């Protein structure tokens, strides 16, 4: 249900019927519509709680018909608020603004701090040596005093054993009766920071890999390239981000490339030898390994590219060397046979072929696989 579902029409105009002050509190009067259709006059106090990724509101409602109108929280509301406080996944601490003494902590506070609830109540954060960096605490307190609230203050807190934990602190000053309290929500950043560290490590690995790495969308547009690509091709990352694959693979037309990317998706992965083009028009042979990936509904072709110019040069040299060797063998006046350990004749020279063996091109198929 929405708040408008329980407030009578004259109590709501379709928008939030309250404003949150700098203390994170909003108060207003309205009429509450019960399930039986009866309207009752009420006073409502709303406290905002920053949960990091979302902002939630906790409402305390008093019926005006209460003759004392003491605004003492109804027992059922107290139980509900207590349950919400205790079951929050993030550690929450309530402390007195005047002396800094801890009034209460929830269950999530215990594992990250190493202290039990009974051990911290009545003590300050300085008493339990919670802050790792005193300068951070000073900046945190200054911000809280200046604005009455703090949002996403990142620092390190120390547990009972002296181990440091990265955290994000959000806090608000709230007034209950004549007392002012600090409600602090602590978000443990260990997993977040570790994931961020691993992401950064993975990114740096991609950037420094000696293979050219490209991410391409299914339309052929270049999505990401590493530093090696810019070094080999001579384009900047900004230039490549505006290009399509057919701009750097001259052997592919647009339609042929789109069809090829669809084939990669169907197969999951494949490899191909092709030619890549530099800005000055020069080309070089390349071997490309492609993988189709899908993340959060987005399809990406992940390509590893290697310059095979040196391999091609060595292959050509090897082919020329073999042709030279073949010429030397054929020019000898003696019959030469190449035989493996099993006695199978693999090939022979021109003199042996002239002795009655039929020669086909540069191979001697008439004597291949014959055993002597």
N, C-alpha and C positions, 0 to 999 in steps of 0.2 A: 504494500500500500504506500501511497504518497502522503505527505503531510496534509495536502488538501482534502484527502479522503476522510480525515477525522476532524478537521476544523469546519465549522459551519460557514455558509457562504459569506456572511458579513464579517467573518474572522479571517478571510483569505481572499486576495485578489488574483490568485493564480501564480504569484511569485512568492519567494521566501518572505514571510511576514515579519522579519526581524533583521537587525543589522548587528554584526559582530564588532565589538569594540577592540581596542588595542590589547586588552587583556584576554581576548579570545572568548568573550562572553556576550550573549545577546539576551535581552529580556523583553517580553511583551505580554499583553493581555489578549485573550480571545475567548471564544466559546468552543467547547469540545463536544463533538457529536458522538454519542454513545451508539452501540450496536442496535439498541431498541429505538433509536431515533430521537432520544431526548437530548437537548442541548444543555450544557452546564457551563457557567462562567469559570474561567481558570486563569491563573498566572503561569507563565512558562519561562523557564530559564534554560538557555541553550549554551553548551560549552563545546567549542571546536577542539578536536583532537587530530593532530597531523600524524597520519600513519605512513608518511613518506610518499608512497605511490598514490595515496588517496587521502582526502580530508573527510572525516566523519564527524557527525554532530551527536552529542549526548544531551537529551532533553529531560529536565526535571519539571514535573507538572504538579501544581497545587490547586485544589478546588477552592474557589472564592467563598463558597458557602460555608467553609470551615469558620466557625465563629471567632476563633482565635486568629485565623489567617496567619499562623506562625511560620508557614513555609517549611515545616519540618517534612523531610522527604518521606513519602509513604513507604511502608515496609516492603511492599512488592517491588517498588521502583528501586529501593536500596539493594534488594537481593539481585535484581537484574543488573544494576550498575556494577555491583561487586563481582558478579559472574563475568561480565565483559572485561573488567579490569584484570581479573586473575587469569583469564584464558587467552589474553592477547599473546601473540607469538613474539612480540617485541617486549623487551624489559621496560617496565614503567616504574618510576619512583616518584613519590609525593613527599615534599619536604616543606617545612615551615619557612616562609620568606624572612621572618624576623631573625631567627637564630640559625637557620640552615639545617636544623635537626630533621632527620628522616622520620616521616610519619608512617609510611607504609611502602612496600614494594610488592610486585606481583611475582608469580611463580617463575616467569621467564628471566627475572633478575638473578635468581639464585645460581644457575649453571654458569653464566658468563662472569659473575663476580666471585663465586666460590664462598660467599657469605650466606648464612641462613637469614630468614626474615627476623627472627628474634635477636640475632646478633647485630643487625644494623639499625633497628628501630631505636630512636632516641640518640643516635650518633650522627655526625656529619660526614660528608664525603672526605673531608680532610682527616677525620678520625680514623677512617678505614683506608686511608692512603689510596683513594680511587683514581686520582688524576696522575697521569704520567708526566705531563708538561704543565707546570704552574702558569707559564705565560698563556697557554691555551685557556686555562681556567679563568684567568683575569679577563681575557678577551670575551669569553663566554658570559661571565657575570656582567661585564660592561654592556654588552649587547642586550642582555635580559633587562638590565636596569633602564636602558635608554628606550627600548621599544616595547617592553613588557612581554616579549616573546622572542624565540630564537628558532630558526628553521635550518635544518641540514647542516649543523656545525660539525665538521669532521675533525676528529682528534683520536687520541689513544687513551684507553682506560686500562688500569692495572687490576688484575684479579688478586685474590688472597695470596697466591703463590708468587706474585711478582711478575707473572706473564702479561705481556701487553697485547691488547686487542684493538684493532681499528674499528671505530664506531662512528655513527652519525647521530647527533643529539638534536632533538626538537623539544622546545619547552614553552609553556605559557604560564603566566601568573593568573591565578583564579582567586576570587573572593567568595568565601563561604561564611555567612554570618558576619562577624567582625574580624575574622582572621583571613590573611592572604597566604596562599600556598603556591608552590612551584610544582607543576606537573611536568615531568621530564620523560620523554619516550626515547629509548636508546635502541638504535638499529645496528645489529652486529654486521660489520662489513667484511668479515674474514672471507666468506665465500665469494662475495662480490669482488673484492680486491684481488683474490686469487684468480678468479675467472678473468678479470681485466688484465692481470699480469700474463696469464696464459694466452689471451687474445693478442696482446702486444708482442709476446714472444713469437707466436705463430705468424703475425704480420711481418715482423722483422725477418723471420726465416724466409718468407715468401719474397720479401724485397731483396734480400742478399743472395738468394739461390742463383747459381750460375746458369740455370735453365731460364729461358724466357717463359714467363707465366702470364697468361691472359685469361680473363673472365669475359665471356661473350653471352649476350642474351639470344633468345631464339630468333630474333630478327636480324642477327648478324652484327649488332652494334657492340663496339668495344666498351666493356663495363669497368674493367680494371686491368692495369698492366704493372709489372714490377720494374725495378730500376734496370734490370738486364735488358728488357725490351727496348727501353729508350736508348741504352748504350749501343745495341746492335743496329737498330733501325735508324737512329738519328732523329726521331721525332720526340717532341716533349710529351709529357703525360697529358697536358692540356690539349695538344693537337690530336693525340690518339683518342681522347675521350669524345671527340667529335667525329670520329671515323668509323667506317664499317669494314668488315673483313675483306671485302672485295677491293678496298683501297690499298691493302698491303699484300694481298694474294692475287697477283695478276693472272694466274691460270684459272681463276674461278670467276664466272659471271655471277650476278646477283641471284638469279633464279637457281643456278646450279648449286650455289653455296647454301641457299635456304633449304633446298632438298637434301643436301649433305648433312646439315644440322639436324634435320628430321630423322635421317638414318642413324645419326649418333644417338639421338634420344631413344630410338627403337632398340638399338644394340646395347645401349648403356655405356659402352666405351669402344674406341677403335683407334687405329693409327694410320697415318698416311705420310708419304713423302711428297713435298710440294716445293714451291719457290716463293720467297718473300722479297718484297720490293722496298728499297730505300727511297728517301725523298729525291735524290738525284737520278733516280731511274735504274740504278744498278740493282741487280738481283743476286740472291744466293740460295743454294739448296737447303732445305730444312726438313727435319723429321718431326712430326706433330703427333702427340698422344692426347686424345680428347676423351673427356668423361662428362656424362650428363648428370647434373645434380639438381635437387629440388629442395628448397628451404622456405618454409612458411608460404607455400604456394607459388614461389618465384622460381622459374627455371633458369639455370645457368649452365653454360658449357665451360668446363674447366680445362684449359689447354696448356700442356707442357711442350715447349718448342726448343729444339736443339739445332744449331748450325752444323750441317754435315759437310761443309766445304772441304775440310781437311780429310774427312773419310772418303769423299768422292775423289780427291786428288790421289790418295793412296791407292784406291781401287783402280784408277786409271794407270798409275805407275805399275801396279801389280799385273794388270792386263798386258801392258807393253812388255814387261819383263817376261811374261809367259810366252808372248808372241816371239820374242827374241830367242828364248830357249828353244821354242818349237822350231825356229829357223835353223839354229845350230844343229839340232838333232836330225832334222830332215836333210841337212847338207852333208852329213857323214856318209861314207861309202859302205859302211857296215850296216847290217840289219840289227835294229835295236827293238827289244820288246820290254814293256813294263809289266811285271808280273807281281801279284800280291803273294802273301805267305801261303795261301791255299793253292798256289800254282795256277791261278786264273789269270789269263792274259788280259790286261786292262787296255793297253794301246800299243802302238808300234810306230816306227818312223816310215818315211816314204819308201826306202829301200825294201823294207820288209813287206810293205803293201804291194810293191812291184813284183814280188815273188808269188803273186797269185791271190793275195787278199784284196777284196774289194774295198776301196776307200770312199768314204762319204764325207765330203767337206773336210774338216780338220780332225774328224774322229774316224775310228776304224771299227765300225760296228760289226763287220763280218768276222772279226776275231775276238771281239769283246765277249767275256764270259766263257771263252773256250779254255779247257784245261789241258795242259801238256803233261 
